[in-house]
Amino acid sequence: MRPPKVMQAKVSAKGWIVIPAALRRRYGLTPGTLVEFQEAGDKILVIPRVSDPIEELYGKLAGGPSLTEALLADRAEELEREEAHLCAG
């Protein structure tokens, strides 16, 4: 078994650390990805947060057609067809 590859980064005056590109690619860390910091003894763990699909989709349909209005219109048309069928029969 190979020893883990060691990568380094310098902490800036503001406490910022740049995560090496190889690790960002491997773990899918893109701009805006939330990470969690945990202490484990004398180590600091940086853990990517599992994305919440509902939170990610929130607002994606904003500004588009109202799905509620479309459903209500479809139901009204269906009711008209049923009434026409009952009156004809």
C-alpha positions as CSV (number, residue, x, y, z in Angstrom):
1,M,0.0,0.0,0.0
2,R,1.4,3.4,-1.0
3,P,1.7,6.1,1.6
4,P,-0.8,9.0,1.1
5,K,0.4,11.8,-1.1
6,V,1.3,14.9,1.0
7,M,0.1,18.3,-0.3
8,Q,0.7,21.6,1.3
9,A,-1.0,25.0,1.4
10,K,-0.1,28.2,3.2
11,V,-2.7,29.9,5.5
12,S,-3.1,33.6,4.4
13,A,-3.4,36.5,6.8
14,K,-7.2,36.2,6.6
15,G,-7.1,32.5,7.3
16,W,-7.7,31.4,3.8
17,I,-6.3,28.1,2.4
18,V,-6.3,27.1,-1.2
19,I,-7.3,23.5,-1.7
20,P,-5.0,21.9,-4.3
21,A,-6.6,21.5,-7.7
22,A,-6.1,17.7,-7.7
23,L,-8.1,17.4,-4.5
24,R,-10.8,19.8,-5.8
25,R,-11.2,17.6,-8.9
26,R,-11.2,14.3,-7.0
27,Y,-13.9,15.4,-4.6
28,G,-15.9,17.6,-6.9
29,L,-15.3,20.8,-5.1
30,T,-16.5,23.7,-7.2
31,P,-17.1,27.3,-6.4
32,G,-19.9,27.6,-3.9
33,T,-19.4,24.0,-2.5
34,L,-19.9,24.1,1.3
35,V,-17.4,22.3,3.4
36,E,-17.5,21.3,7.0
37,F,-14.6,21.5,9.5
38,Q,-14.2,18.9,12.2
39,E,-11.6,18.5,14.9
40,A,-10.2,15.0,15.3
41,G,-7.6,15.0,18.0
42,D,-4.8,17.2,16.8
43,K,-6.1,17.2,13.2
44,I,-8.5,19.4,11.3
45,L,-10.8,17.5,8.8
46,V,-12.3,19.3,5.8
47,I,-15.4,17.5,4.7
48,P,-17.5,18.4,1.6
49,R,-21.1,18.8,2.6
50,V,-23.5,16.5,0.9
51,S,-25.7,18.7,-1.3
52,D,-29.4,18.8,-0.6
53,P,-31.2,18.3,-3.9
54,I,-34.2,20.2,-2.8
55,E,-32.1,23.2,-1.7
56,E,-30.2,23.1,-5.0
57,L,-33.4,23.1,-7.1
58,Y,-35.0,25.9,-5.0
59,G,-35.8,28.8,-7.4
60,K,-34.8,27.0,-10.6
61,L,-38.4,27.3,-12.0
62,A,-38.9,30.9,-10.8
63,G,-40.1,33.2,-13.5
64,G,-41.4,30.4,-15.6
65,P,-45.0,29.3,-16.3
66,S,-47.0,28.5,-13.2
67,L,-47.4,24.8,-13.0
68,T,-50.3,25.2,-10.6
69,E,-52.2,27.3,-13.2
70,A,-51.4,24.8,-16.0
71,L,-52.7,22.0,-13.8
72,L,-55.9,23.8,-13.0
73,A,-56.5,24.7,-16.6
74,D,-55.9,21.1,-17.6
75,R,-58.4,19.9,-14.9
76,A,-61.0,22.5,-16.2
77,E,-60.7,21.2,-19.8
78,E,-61.0,17.6,-18.5
79,L,-64.2,18.5,-16.6
80,E,-65.7,20.2,-19.7
81,R,-65.0,17.1,-21.8
82,E,-66.6,14.9,-19.2
83,E,-69.7,17.1,-18.9
84,A,-69.9,17.2,-22.7
85,H,-69.7,13.4,-22.9
86,L,-72.4,13.0,-20.2
87,C,-74.7,15.5,-22.0
88,A,-74.2,13.7,-25.4
89,G,-74.9,10.3,-23.9
